Amino acid sequence: MIIARNIYKSYDSSTVLKGINVQIQKNKITAIIGKNGVGKSTLLGIMARLLPMDDGEVLLDGVNIKNIKSIDVAKRIGILKQTNNIQAKITVYELISYGRYPYSKGRLTLLDKQKIEKAILYLDLEEVKDKYLDELSGGQRQRAYIAMILAQDPEYIFLDEPLNNLDMKYASQLMGILRRIVNELGKTVVIVVHDINIASSYADYVIAMKDGQIYKEGSNLEVITKEVLDYIYDYDFKIKCIDGQNVCLYYRE
């Protein structure tokens, strides 16, 4: 479990996170939703120890993350940021092999190669593993990045808006893969997502943020409500329950 306690973070004179308290439960998909600029990505970065906090603490399975060696954090938490534009001309296989760096420092062992091949198979990338990244479709490229994280074999997988620029088909396919990763491999996924219905359909737990604070957290039915969404997005939503899940309907004002 990851526990964030009383997290504060400011940039210059702007306070981005204001006393955040949250627990990330193991073996679940947790979705973080909210408008741009409310601190979703900052919270993700702090929990992964990529960003410093001004105050508070993050506990990784009961241990203050500041007291854990960086290499050990990298083995337990994998994070895919919003921008992953690797400029080098590399193949899919080479990209995925980067996930093994915390273990082998670039000198791949037999175990490393087995982890890489397993990730390639899991993300259905066998036919493109020798292609260059710039030869792939958007959906294939994003699967390659997810495979890199999977090859890293962390307990926790943090994804910052991984569905950006993906059409509905590839977005739903990717979320289906993440669902399998949790159910079959026992991983824990935390995803920042803009599509409320994606969060509603695939997440076990939803965290709704507003102005640097957590306004509401809980299950689909507890968070995906008109009262919560109207407030955090400043928009008039219409909510319907379909097959036991709340979904948003968008319409003209």
Secondary structure, DSSP 8 states (H G I E B T S, - for coil): -EEEEEEEEEETTEEEEEEEEEEE-TTSEEEEE--TTSSHHHHHHHHTTSS--SEEEEEETTEEGGGS-HHHHHHHEEEE-S-----S--BHHHHHHGGGHHHHTT---HHHHHHHHHHHHHTT-GGGTTSBGGGS-HHHHHHHHHHHHHHH--SEEEEESTTTT--HHHHHHHHHHHHHHHHHH--EEEEE-S-HHHHHHH-SEEEEEETTEEEEEESHHHHSSHHHHHHHHTS--EEEEETTEEEEE----
